[in-house]
């Protein structure tokens, strides 16, 4: 596995403001990427070009995040509640409290992995059995993994450990690896690691011979050639589902590497590649937002991001990603010099 010795240490207590700026960049970047990518979800690049040309900003009058943002808020609030003491039992209890057992009618969104998990939980199954469904390899954990990197800034292995605990309720195998890669990458970016070290940190926490690792390496290897090369390197042509974790995570890291961490370019590259564009742009936004901080996010993209509407998860209505970011960053008195 790749080395993560090149990841800088967490900013000292004198740099709490820097850490908070990166945390806000990561989660606001996730929400912005989600909102930018949502209209292009499940589309081919040719379809995007035919409809909008090249997407360079919001293409709807009321941009908003999808299940990606609301599940990231869910995981962030869960992590703020339990911190490093998080257990599968805590995660399972939160799924029941905030989603499965709420009397709000049928489940209103998200992907097949979340639907399968809820069906299992409502049948009385517990983790890890609750994760045994047909879409355990989806990018549903990857889309909500950024908060673990924010919390474990500068500690990619710890971020990956926590992401795997969260994912144990809903994912297995490649679905877990995808989430771990995202969490570790964000953790490295939170400490100011350069792009190459962010990618190395993601690869270091997953098996070298996994589908996710192979796809990620292929994407990054051709990133200098642009989005078409990245897409060609990892997309499974003809496969009907676009939420494959190995594919979506690789596209997101490929976009991030192609842009060398620049927020605007990373997110737009992900959006214009299509496929699961809300998730790939959300992950690229989290990585580049942690790298550059919230100030790098264009104001015309950041301003429309409002508190979650609860469209997918009614229990998350009213929570803002910036609120969650602040909850996950320790105050000066909690940081070691």
Short mmCIF file of the C-alpha atoms (twelve columns), coordinates in Angstrom:
data_MODEL
# 
_entry.id   MODEL 
# 
loop_
_atom_site.group_PDB 
_atom_site.id 
_atom_site.type_symbol 
_atom_site.label_atom_id 
_atom_site.label_alt_id 
_atom_site.label_comp_id 
_atom_site.label_asym_id 
_atom_site.label_seq_id 
_atom_site.Cartn_x 
_atom_site.Cartn_y 
_atom_site.Cartn_z 
_atom_site.pdbx_PDB_model_num 
ATOM 1   C CA . UNK A 1   0.000   0.000  0.000   1 
ATOM 2   C CA . UNK A 2   1.021   3.598  -0.540  1 
ATOM 3   C CA . UNK A 3   2.767   5.554  2.171   1 
ATOM 4   C CA . UNK A 4   1.001   8.344  4.054   1 
ATOM 5   C CA . UNK A 5   4.124   9.627  5.770   1 
ATOM 6   C CA . UNK A 6   3.978   12.718 3.552   1 
ATOM 7   C CA . UNK A 7   0.726   13.905 5.119   1 
ATOM 8   C CA . UNK A 8   1.337   17.014 7.227   1 
ATOM 9   C CA . UNK A 9   0.306   17.138 10.855  1 
ATOM 10  C CA . UNK A 10  -2.913  18.814 11.946  1 
ATOM 11  C CA . UNK A 11  -2.621  22.598 12.220  1 
ATOM 12  C CA . UNK A 12  -1.604  23.722 15.701  1 
ATOM 13  C CA . UNK A 13  -3.900  25.520 18.113  1 
ATOM 14  C CA . UNK A 14  -2.715  28.795 16.636  1 
ATOM 15  C CA . UNK A 15  -4.191  27.770 13.296  1 
ATOM 16  C CA . UNK A 16  -7.696  26.852 14.411  1 
ATOM 17  C CA . UNK A 17  -9.044  29.388 11.926  1 
ATOM 18  C CA . UNK A 18  -7.249  27.579 9.095   1 
ATOM 19  C CA . UNK A 19  -8.705  24.241 10.148  1 
ATOM 20  C CA . UNK A 20  -12.199 25.701 10.312  1 
ATOM 21  C CA . UNK A 21  -11.739 27.311 6.883   1 
ATOM 22  C CA . UNK A 22  -10.788 23.937 5.424   1 
ATOM 23  C CA . UNK A 23  -13.640 22.149 7.214   1 
ATOM 24  C CA . UNK A 24  -16.145 24.634 5.877   1 
ATOM 25  C CA . UNK A 25  -14.583 24.321 2.440   1 
ATOM 26  C CA . UNK A 26  -14.918 20.542 2.507   1 
ATOM 27  C CA . UNK A 27  -18.584 20.374 3.442   1 
ATOM 28  C CA . UNK A 28  -19.716 23.477 1.584   1 
ATOM 29  C CA . UNK A 29  -17.747 22.172 -1.396  1 
ATOM 30  C CA . UNK A 30  -19.601 18.872 -1.130  1 
ATOM 31  C CA . UNK A 31  -22.971 20.621 -1.136  1 
ATOM 32  C CA . UNK A 32  -22.013 22.897 -4.036  1 
ATOM 33  C CA . UNK A 33  -20.738 19.967 -6.093  1 
ATOM 34  C CA . UNK A 34  -23.903 18.031 -5.346  1 
ATOM 35  C CA . UNK A 35  -26.129 20.926 -6.454  1 
ATOM 36  C CA . UNK A 36  -24.072 21.603 -9.598  1 
ATOM 37  C CA . UNK A 37  -23.993 17.958 -10.589 1 
ATOM 38  C CA . UNK A 38  -27.590 17.006 -9.835  1 
ATOM 39  C CA . UNK A 39  -29.065 18.094 -13.217 1 
ATOM 40  C CA . UNK A 40  -26.407 16.081 -15.068 1 
ATOM 41  C CA . UNK A 41  -26.855 12.886 -13.061 1 
ATOM 42  C CA . UNK A 42  -26.993 9.740  -15.206 1 
ATOM 43  C CA . UNK A 43  -26.212 11.695 -18.378 1 
ATOM 44  C CA . UNK A 44  -23.495 11.135 -20.957 1 
ATOM 45  C CA . UNK A 45  -21.087 13.984 -21.807 1 
ATOM 46  C CA . UNK A 46  -22.671 14.181 -25.264 1 
ATOM 47  C CA . UNK A 47  -26.105 14.625 -23.688 1 
ATOM 48  C CA . UNK A 48  -24.762 17.351 -21.393 1 
ATOM 49  C CA . UNK A 49  -23.220 19.190 -24.337 1 
ATOM 50  C CA . UNK A 50  -26.393 18.873 -26.378 1 
ATOM 51  C CA . UNK A 51  -28.514 20.366 -23.619 1 
ATOM 52  C CA . UNK A 52  -26.262 22.981 -22.006 1 
ATOM 53  C CA . UNK A 53  -22.979 23.091 -23.872 1 
ATOM 54  C CA . UNK A 54  -20.317 22.883 -21.190 1 
ATOM 55  C CA . UNK A 55  -21.769 23.351 -17.710 1 
ATOM 56  C CA . UNK A 56  -19.952 26.238 -16.031 1 
ATOM 57  C CA . UNK A 57  -22.385 27.016 -13.229 1 
ATOM 58  C CA . UNK A 58  -25.872 26.262 -11.995 1 
ATOM 59  C CA . UNK A 59  -28.283 25.344 -14.773 1 
ATOM 60  C CA . UNK A 60  -31.445 25.565 -12.653 1 
ATOM 61  C CA . UNK A 61  -33.079 28.555 -11.016 1 
ATOM 62  C CA . UNK A 62  -33.305 26.841 -7.638  1 
ATOM 63  C CA . UNK A 63  -30.119 24.784 -7.167  1 
ATOM 64  C CA . UNK A 64  -30.192 22.429 -4.212  1 
ATOM 65  C CA . UNK A 65  -28.392 19.418 -2.856  1 
ATOM 66  C CA . UNK A 66  -29.710 15.883 -3.119  1 
ATOM 67  C CA . UNK A 67  -29.403 12.822 -0.905  1 
ATOM 68  C CA . UNK A 68  -25.617 13.282 -1.030  1 
ATOM 69  C CA . UNK A 69  -25.762 16.464 1.028   1 
ATOM 70  C CA . UNK A 70  -28.446 15.240 3.404   1 
ATOM 71  C CA . UNK A 71  -26.645 11.968 4.116   1 
ATOM 72  C CA . UNK A 72  -23.382 13.859 4.668   1 
ATOM 73  C CA . UNK A 73  -25.216 15.997 7.229   1 
ATOM 74  C CA . UNK A 74  -26.588 12.788 8.762   1 
ATOM 75  C CA . UNK A 75  -23.105 11.283 9.148   1 
ATOM 76  C CA . UNK A 76  -21.663 14.581 10.356  1 
ATOM 77  C CA . UNK A 77  -24.251 14.949 13.113  1 
ATOM 78  C CA . UNK A 78  -23.736 11.321 14.100  1 
ATOM 79  C CA . UNK A 79  -19.988 11.859 14.293  1 
ATOM 80  C CA . UNK A 80  -20.413 15.074 16.286  1 
ATOM 81  C CA . UNK A 81  -22.476 13.100 18.782  1 
ATOM 82  C CA . UNK A 82  -20.056 10.186 19.264  1 
ATOM 83  C CA . UNK A 83  -16.644 11.211 17.921  1 
ATOM 84  C CA . UNK A 84  -13.942 8.549  17.862  1 
ATOM 85  C CA . UNK A 85  -16.078 6.347  20.135  1 
ATOM 86  C CA . UNK A 86  -18.471 5.714  17.245  1 
ATOM 87  C CA . UNK A 87  -19.629 2.085  16.976  1 
ATOM 88  C CA . UNK A 88  -21.818 0.166  14.508  1 
ATOM 89  C CA . UNK A 89  -24.512 0.117  17.191  1 
ATOM 90  C CA . UNK A 90  -24.481 3.926  17.279  1 
ATOM 91  C CA . UNK A 91  -24.831 4.079  13.494  1 
ATOM 92  C CA . UNK A 92  -27.614 1.528  13.441  1 
ATOM 93  C CA . UNK A 93  -29.485 3.370  16.197  1 
ATOM 94  C CA . UNK A 94  -29.193 6.642  14.247  1 
ATOM 95  C CA . UNK A 95  -30.596 5.021  11.100  1 
ATOM 96  C CA . UNK A 96  -33.585 3.915  13.151  1 
ATOM 97  C CA . UNK A 97  -33.978 7.219  15.010  1 
ATOM 98  C CA . UNK A 98  -33.537 9.573  12.054  1 
ATOM 99  C CA . UNK A 99  -34.788 7.503  9.127   1 
ATOM 100 C CA . UNK A 100 -36.226 4.004  9.473   1 
ATOM 101 C CA . UNK A 101 -38.543 4.457  12.445  1 
ATOM 102 C CA . UNK A 102 -39.868 7.926  11.680  1 
ATOM 103 C CA . UNK A 103 -43.558 8.153  10.928  1 
ATOM 104 C CA . UNK A 104 -43.268 10.170 7.731   1 
ATOM 105 C CA . UNK A 105 -44.526 7.791  5.121   1 
ATOM 106 C CA . UNK A 106 -42.409 6.038  2.506   1 
ATOM 107 C CA . UNK A 107 -38.731 6.707  2.143   1 
ATOM 108 C CA . UNK A 108 -38.327 9.735  -0.105  1 
ATOM 109 C CA . UNK A 109 -35.081 9.420  -1.982  1 
ATOM 110 C CA . UNK A 110 -31.481 8.210  -2.123  1 
ATOM 111 C CA . UNK A 111 -30.090 5.244  -3.946  1 
ATOM 112 C CA . UNK A 112 -30.621 1.526  -3.968  1 
ATOM 113 C CA . UNK A 113 -28.083 0.888  -1.213  1 
ATOM 114 C CA . UNK A 114 -30.012 3.103  1.195   1 
ATOM 115 C CA . UNK A 115 -33.318 1.545  0.208   1 
ATOM 116 C CA . UNK A 116 -31.942 -1.950 0.688   1 
ATOM 117 C CA . UNK A 117 -30.490 -1.015 4.057   1 
ATOM 118 C CA . UNK A 118 -33.766 0.450  5.267   1 
ATOM 119 C CA . UNK A 119 -35.706 -2.590 4.148   1 
ATOM 120 C CA . UNK A 120 -33.342 -4.784 6.135   1 
ATOM 121 C CA . UNK A 121 -33.410 -2.568 9.223   1 
ATOM 122 C CA . UNK A 122 -37.197 -2.420 9.160   1 
ATOM 123 C CA . UNK A 123 -37.257 -6.215 9.016   1 
ATOM 124 C CA . UNK A 124 -35.282 -6.289 12.236  1 
ATOM 125 C CA . UNK A 125 -31.881 -7.131 10.757  1 
ATOM 126 C CA . UNK A 126 -28.771 -5.604 12.360  1 
ATOM 127 C CA . UNK A 127 -25.322 -4.661 11.073  1 
ATOM 128 C CA . UNK A 128 -23.486 -6.142 9.285   1 
ATOM 129 C CA . UNK A 129 -26.389 -8.235 7.987   1 
ATOM 130 C CA . UNK A 130 -28.301 -5.037 7.216   1 
ATOM 131 C CA . UNK A 131 -25.667 -4.303 4.548   1 
ATOM 132 C CA . UNK A 132 -26.328 -7.552 2.682   1 
ATOM 133 C CA . UNK A 133 -28.358 -6.356 -0.282  1 
ATOM 134 C CA . UNK A 134 -27.772 -6.092 -4.013  1 
ATOM 135 C CA . UNK A 135 -26.180 -2.643 -3.970  1 
ATOM 136 C CA . UNK A 136 -23.642 -2.875 -1.158  1 
ATOM 137 C CA . UNK A 137 -20.981 -1.794 -3.666  1 
ATOM 138 C CA . UNK A 138 -22.613 1.581  -4.350  1 
ATOM 139 C CA . UNK A 139 -21.152 5.049  -3.742  1 
ATOM 140 C CA . UNK A 140 -23.668 5.708  -0.959  1 
ATOM 141 C CA . UNK A 141 -20.949 5.631  1.697   1 
ATOM 142 C CA . UNK A 142 -18.505 7.643  -0.415  1 
ATOM 143 C CA . UNK A 143 -21.081 10.423 -0.758  1 
ATOM 144 C CA . UNK A 144 -21.338 10.814 3.033   1 
ATOM 145 C CA . UNK A 145 -17.705 10.111 3.977   1 
ATOM 146 C CA . UNK A 146 -16.243 13.645 3.893   1 
ATOM 147 C CA . UNK A 147 -17.257 14.490 7.500   1 
ATOM 148 C CA . UNK A 148 -14.979 11.728 8.764   1 
ATOM 149 C CA . UNK A 149 -12.033 13.340 7.007   1 
ATOM 150 C CA . UNK A 150 -12.965 16.710 8.465   1 
ATOM 151 C CA . UNK A 151 -13.154 15.270 11.974  1 
ATOM 152 C CA . UNK A 152 -9.907  13.288 11.647  1 
ATOM 153 C CA . UNK A 153 -7.917  16.064 9.949   1 
ATOM 154 C CA . UNK A 154 -4.364  14.919 9.276   1 
ATOM 155 C CA . UNK A 155 -5.212  11.326 10.306  1 
ATOM 156 C CA . UNK A 156 -6.257  9.462  7.162   1 
ATOM 157 C CA . UNK A 157 -6.197  6.033  8.811   1 
ATOM 158 C CA . UNK A 158 -8.525  7.201  11.576  1 
ATOM 159 C CA . UNK A 159 -10.855 8.811  9.057   1 
ATOM 160 C CA . UNK A 160 -10.979 5.523  7.129   1 
ATOM 161 C CA . UNK A 161 -11.634 3.546  10.312  1 
ATOM 162 C CA . UNK A 162 -14.594 5.718  11.230  1 
ATOM 163 C CA . UNK A 163 -15.997 5.666  7.697   1 
ATOM 164 C CA . UNK A 164 -15.916 1.868  7.729   1 
ATOM 165 C CA . UNK A 165 -17.864 1.845  10.992  1 
ATOM 166 C CA . UNK A 166 -20.496 4.115  9.469   1 
ATOM 167 C CA . UNK A 167 -20.610 1.983  6.347   1 
ATOM 168 C CA . UNK A 168 -20.955 -1.318 8.182   1 
ATOM 169 C CA . UNK A 169 -24.710 -0.770 8.397   1 
ATOM 170 C CA . UNK A 170 -25.204 -0.144 4.681   1 
ATOM 171 C CA . UNK A 171 -22.225 -1.332 2.618   1 
ATOM 172 C CA . UNK A 172 -19.714 -4.109 2.076   1 
ATOM 173 C CA . UNK A 173 -16.513 -4.620 0.107   1 
ATOM 174 C CA . UNK A 174 -15.959 -2.025 -2.607  1 
ATOM 175 C CA . UNK A 175 -18.691 0.155  -1.138  1 
ATOM 176 C CA . UNK A 176 -16.681 0.384  2.088   1 
ATOM 177 C CA . UNK A 177 -13.399 0.942  0.244   1 
ATOM 178 C CA . UNK A 178 -14.860 3.846  -1.718  1 
ATOM 179 C CA . UNK A 179 -15.968 5.570  1.465   1 
ATOM 180 C CA . UNK A 180 -12.636 4.959  3.145   1 
ATOM 181 C CA . UNK A 181 -10.740 6.439  0.201   1 
ATOM 182 C CA . UNK A 182 -12.821 9.613  0.303   1 
ATOM 183 C CA . UNK A 183 -12.543 9.984  4.079   1 
ATOM 184 C CA . UNK A 184 -8.772  9.504  4.017   1 
ATOM 185 C CA . UNK A 185 -8.318  11.886 1.101   1 
ATOM 186 C CA . UNK A 186 -10.280 14.619 2.834   1 
ATOM 187 C CA . UNK A 187 -8.330  14.043 6.067   1 
ATOM 188 C CA . UNK A 188 -5.061  14.569 4.212   1 
ATOM 189 C CA . UNK A 189 -6.369  17.642 2.395   1 
ATOM 190 C CA . UNK A 190 -7.536  19.083 5.724   1 
ATOM 191 C CA . UNK A 191 -3.909  19.122 6.852   1 
ATOM 192 C CA . UNK A 192 -2.722  20.912 3.735   1 
ATOM 193 C CA . UNK A 193 -1.316  17.912 1.895   1 
ATOM 194 C CA . UNK A 194 -0.526  18.428 -1.802  1 
ATOM 195 C CA . UNK A 195 -2.699  16.718 -4.377  1 
ATOM 196 C CA . UNK A 196 -0.347  13.772 -4.850  1 
ATOM 197 C CA . UNK A 197 -0.317  13.102 -1.095  1 
ATOM 198 C CA . UNK A 198 -4.101  13.321 -0.913  1 
ATOM 199 C CA . UNK A 199 -4.350  10.618 -3.573  1 
ATOM 200 C CA . UNK A 200 -1.655  8.534  -1.868  1 
ATOM 201 C CA . UNK A 201 -3.534  8.769  1.427   1 
ATOM 202 C CA . UNK A 202 -6.696  7.476  -0.200  1 
ATOM 203 C CA . UNK A 203 -4.852  4.540  -1.760  1 
ATOM 204 C CA . UNK A 204 -3.045  3.723  1.480   1 
ATOM 205 C CA . UNK A 205 -6.211  2.801  3.367   1 
ATOM 206 C CA . UNK A 206 -7.711  0.363  0.843   1 
ATOM 207 C CA . UNK A 207 -6.425  -2.946 -0.558  1 
ATOM 208 C CA . UNK A 208 -3.991  -2.519 -3.450  1 
ATOM 209 C CA . UNK A 209 -5.799  -5.170 -5.501  1 
ATOM 210 C CA . UNK A 210 -9.296  -3.814 -4.925  1 
ATOM 211 C CA . UNK A 211 -11.397 -2.610 -7.838  1 
ATOM 212 C CA . UNK A 212 -11.549 0.804  -6.203  1 
ATOM 213 C CA . UNK A 213 -7.765  1.105  -5.957  1 
ATOM 214 C CA . UNK A 214 -7.221  -0.063 -9.518  1 
ATOM 215 C CA . UNK A 215 -9.781  2.400  -10.860 1 
ATOM 216 C CA . UNK A 216 -8.392  5.252  -8.779  1 
ATOM 217 C CA . UNK A 217 -4.841  4.606  -10.002 1 
ATOM 218 C CA . UNK A 218 -6.001  4.495  -13.633 1 
ATOM 219 C CA . UNK A 219 -7.922  7.746  -13.276 1 
ATOM 220 C CA . UNK A 220 -5.069  9.644  -11.675 1 
ATOM 221 C CA . UNK A 221 -2.517  8.274  -14.135 1 
ATOM 222 C CA . UNK A 222 -4.326  9.895  -17.068 1 
ATOM 223 C CA . UNK A 223 -5.664  12.969 -15.259 1 
ATOM 224 C CA . UNK A 224 -3.176  15.255 -16.996 1 
ATOM 225 C CA . UNK A 225 -4.925  14.419 -20.271 1 
ATOM 226 C CA . UNK A 226 -8.274  15.774 -19.081 1 
ATOM 227 C CA . UNK A 227 -11.774 14.603 -18.313 1 
ATOM 228 C CA . UNK A 228 -12.308 12.505 -21.428 1 
ATOM 229 C CA . UNK A 229 -9.251  10.398 -20.618 1 
ATOM 230 C CA . UNK A 230 -10.302 10.023 -16.981 1 
ATOM 231 C CA . UNK A 231 -13.778 8.939  -17.964 1 
ATOM 232 C CA . UNK A 232 -12.495 6.452  -20.537 1 
ATOM 233 C CA . UNK A 233 -10.112 4.956  -17.998 1 
ATOM 234 C CA . UNK A 234 -12.726 3.976  -15.437 1 
ATOM 235 C CA . UNK A 235 -16.316 4.068  -16.745 1 
ATOM 236 C CA . UNK A 236 -17.951 0.676  -17.195 1 
ATOM 237 C CA . UNK A 237 -19.567 1.175  -20.583 1 
ATOM 238 C CA . UNK A 238 -23.017 -0.291 -21.015 1 
ATOM 239 C CA . UNK A 239 -23.547 -0.969 -17.321 1 
ATOM 240 C CA . UNK A 240 -26.991 0.379  -16.375 1 
ATOM 241 C CA . UNK A 241 -26.108 1.768  -12.934 1 
ATOM 242 C CA . UNK A 242 -23.864 4.794  -12.480 1 
ATOM 243 C CA . UNK A 243 -23.469 4.574  -8.698  1 
ATOM 244 C CA . UNK A 244 -20.658 2.018  -8.646  1 
ATOM 245 C CA . UNK A 245 -18.284 3.088  -5.874  1 
ATOM 246 C CA . UNK A 246 -15.086 2.114  -7.762  1 
ATOM 247 C CA . UNK A 247 -16.192 4.151  -10.761 1 
ATOM 248 C CA . UNK A 248 -17.619 7.209  -8.980  1 
ATOM 249 C CA . UNK A 249 -14.747 7.551  -6.524  1 
ATOM 250 C CA . UNK A 250 -12.175 7.199  -9.293  1 
ATOM 251 C CA . UNK A 251 -13.939 9.828  -11.417 1 
ATOM 252 C CA . UNK A 252 -13.975 12.215 -8.456  1 
ATOM 253 C CA . UNK A 253 -10.295 11.749 -7.652  1 
ATOM 254 C CA . UNK A 254 -9.462  11.950 -11.348 1 
ATOM 255 C CA . UNK A 255 -11.260 15.302 -11.566 1 
ATOM 256 C CA . UNK A 256 -9.471  16.500 -8.439  1 
ATOM 257 C CA . UNK A 257 -6.079  15.428 -9.809  1 
ATOM 258 C CA . UNK A 258 -6.760  16.901 -13.256 1 
ATOM 259 C CA . UNK A 259 -7.464  20.253 -11.607 1 
ATOM 260 C CA . UNK A 260 -4.502  19.905 -9.209  1 
ATOM 261 C CA . UNK A 261 -6.858  20.634 -6.346  1 
ATOM 262 C CA . UNK A 262 -8.408  23.796 -7.815  1 
ATOM 263 C CA . UNK A 263 -12.008 23.918 -6.615  1 
ATOM 264 C CA . UNK A 264 -13.757 25.373 -9.642  1 
ATOM 265 C CA . UNK A 265 -11.963 23.166 -12.150 1 
ATOM 266 C CA . UNK A 266 -12.260 19.987 -10.086 1 
ATOM 267 C CA . UNK A 267 -16.008 20.327 -9.626  1 
ATOM 268 C CA . UNK A 268 -16.765 21.332 -13.213 1 
ATOM 269 C CA . UNK A 269 -14.629 18.494 -14.539 1 
ATOM 270 C CA . UNK A 270 -16.625 16.033 -12.449 1 
ATOM 271 C CA . UNK A 271 -19.966 17.545 -13.460 1 
ATOM 272 C CA . UNK A 272 -19.228 17.485 -17.182 1 
ATOM 273 C CA . UNK A 273 -18.193 13.818 -17.121 1 
ATOM 274 C CA . UNK A 274 -21.782 12.913 -16.286 1 
ATOM 275 C CA . UNK A 275 -22.571 9.457  -14.872 1 
ATOM 276 C CA . UNK A 276 -23.350 9.835  -11.121 1 
ATOM 277 C CA . UNK A 277 -22.497 13.513 -11.462 1 
ATOM 278 C CA . UNK A 278 -23.991 14.735 -8.202  1 
ATOM 279 C CA . UNK A 279 -21.857 12.290 -6.205  1 
ATOM 280 C CA . UNK A 280 -18.654 12.630 -8.218  1 
ATOM 281 C CA . UNK A 281 -18.878 16.431 -8.076  1 
ATOM 282 C CA . UNK A 282 -19.733 16.310 -4.363  1 
ATOM 283 C CA . UNK A 283 -16.626 14.220 -3.631  1 
ATOM 284 C CA . UNK A 284 -14.417 16.363 -5.885  1 
ATOM 285 C CA . UNK A 285 -15.870 19.409 -4.140  1 
ATOM 286 C CA . UNK A 286 -15.107 18.007 -0.696  1 
ATOM 287 C CA . UNK A 287 -11.508 17.178 -1.629  1 
ATOM 288 C CA . UNK A 288 -10.782 20.495 -3.319  1 
ATOM 289 C CA . UNK A 289 -12.747 22.455 -0.734  1 
ATOM 290 C CA . UNK A 290 -10.608 20.947 2.029   1 
ATOM 291 C CA . UNK A 291 -7.499  21.691 -0.024  1 
ATOM 292 C CA . UNK A 292 -8.267  25.348 -0.741  1 
ATOM 293 C CA . UNK A 293 -10.752 26.317 1.962   1 
ATOM 294 C CA . UNK A 294 -14.203 27.865 1.783   1 
ATOM 295 C CA . UNK A 295 -12.887 31.140 0.389   1 
ATOM 296 C CA . UNK A 296 -12.017 29.354 -2.876  1 
ATOM 297 C CA . UNK A 297 -15.646 28.496 -3.539  1 
ATOM 298 C CA . UNK A 298 -17.198 31.085 -5.889  1 
ATOM 299 C CA . UNK A 299 -19.746 33.172 -4.024  1 
ATOM 300 C CA . UNK A 300 -22.326 32.690 -6.761  1 
ATOM 301 C CA . UNK A 301 -22.131 28.959 -6.079  1 
ATOM 302 C CA . UNK A 302 -21.945 29.163 -2.291  1 
ATOM 303 C CA . UNK A 303 -24.747 31.673 -1.720  1 
ATOM 304 C CA . UNK A 304 -27.641 29.483 -2.905  1 
ATOM 305 C CA . UNK A 305 -26.663 26.677 -0.525  1 
ATOM 306 C CA . UNK A 306 -29.338 26.838 2.149   1 
ATOM 307 C CA . UNK A 307 -30.196 24.589 5.091   1 
ATOM 308 C CA . UNK A 308 -31.249 21.124 3.963   1 
ATOM 309 C CA . UNK A 309 -34.837 20.884 2.826   1 
ATOM 310 C CA . UNK A 310 -35.305 17.362 4.106   1 
ATOM 311 C CA . UNK A 311 -36.377 16.229 0.643   1 
ATOM 312 C CA . UNK A 312 -34.662 12.885 1.144   1 
ATOM 313 C CA . UNK A 313 -34.235 12.748 4.919   1 
ATOM 314 C CA . UNK A 314 -36.926 14.827 6.660   1 
ATOM 315 C CA . UNK A 315 -34.998 14.641 9.940   1 
ATOM 316 C CA . UNK A 316 -32.140 16.616 8.370   1 
ATOM 317 C CA . UNK A 317 -34.354 19.569 7.398   1 
ATOM 318 C CA . UNK A 318 -33.012 22.869 8.699   1 
ATOM 319 C CA . UNK A 319 -29.417 21.723 9.184   1 
ATOM 320 C CA . UNK A 320 -26.744 23.542 7.156   1 
ATOM 321 C CA . UNK A 321 -23.464 21.978 6.075   1 
ATOM 322 C CA . UNK A 322 -21.558 24.880 7.632   1 
ATOM 323 C CA . UNK A 323 -23.168 24.145 10.985  1 
ATOM 324 C CA . UNK A 324 -21.962 20.564 10.700  1 
ATOM 325 C CA . UNK A 325 -18.456 21.648 9.693   1 
ATOM 326 C CA . UNK A 326 -18.188 23.820 12.794  1 
ATOM 327 C CA . UNK A 327 -19.372 20.974 15.018  1 
ATOM 328 C CA . UNK A 328 -16.582 18.731 13.706  1 
ATOM 329 C CA . UNK A 329 -13.724 21.175 14.284  1 
ATOM 330 C CA . UNK A 330 -12.374 21.411 17.845  1 
ATOM 331 C CA . UNK A 331 -12.077 24.773 19.523  1 
ATOM 332 C CA . UNK A 332 -8.652  26.218 20.415  1 
ATOM 333 C CA . UNK A 333 -8.845  24.860 23.950  1 
ATOM 334 C CA . UNK A 334 -9.345  21.305 22.602  1 
ATOM 335 C CA . UNK A 335 -6.353  21.277 20.244  1 
ATOM 336 C CA . UNK A 336 -2.910  20.142 21.204  1 
ATOM 337 C CA . UNK A 337 -0.054  22.570 20.471  1 
# 
